[in-house]
Amino acid sequence: MATYTVVKGDCLWGIARRFLGDGTRWTQLADKNGISKTNPIIYPGQVINLDVNGTSAPKTSPTSSTPTKPTVQYFGLQAGTDRTLFATWKWSRANTDGYSVWWEYATGDGVWFVGNITSTAENVRQSTYSAPSNATKVRFWVKAISKTHTVNNAQVSYWTGKWSTAITYDFTNAPPVTPSNLSVSIDDKYNSRSQRNTHQQSQRQTEFSSKSLKITQQSLTLEMLN
């Protein structure tokens, strides 16, 4: 006999769709398990017999490969920044309504603080967060949110998503901050001394040139006398 144990968030329609391939067959599951069709309430831990109409349902879940939580693809500093984190994730499942995103930060004393809780649309699989200046670490989670549908006048989810595995960024391992525009200043005292030395050197060169000119003139006079 094939059975299924109910977990939080399940409904007969979803169980029928998952194991019998057709959500409308939930009434057959209700009849098989003695559940009221006018008030088909099931509870976590309840065991549902999946054998209906003499035909056994698959003994293994056909959705075993269906993802239950997103996979983080990239997590790190956003290009051109030193405090803004950027995350992207992978997810593919029908009836996805959007995503819940959770950011936390720590300040080095072992205590984590909520940084930001937000949501994105189904086609937006990325999020950014600017960490405060005293944050030493930041961690991130994301969870897919299911669309809902009506079952017996009640809105129920198609499936129950789970939070992704937490991923943490440590600012102590971050690359060094690029310095701003560099500038060079010359001390006024040094600059004055340099100018004075240059002036003195120029004077010595002028004196030497004058002496050379005098010697040349004397040599020319001697040659004319001879």
Secondary structure, DSSP 8 states (H G I E B T S, - for coil): --EEE--TT--HHHHHHHHTS-GGGHHHHHHHHT--SSS----TT-EEE--BTTB---SS-TTTTS-SS-EEEEEEE-TT-SSEEEEEEE---TTEEEEEEEEEEE-SSS-EEEEEEEEEETT--EEEEE--TT-SEEEEEEEEEE-EEEETTEEEES----B---EEEEGGGS-------------HHHHHHHHHHHHHHHHHHHHHHHHHHHHHHHHHHHHHH-
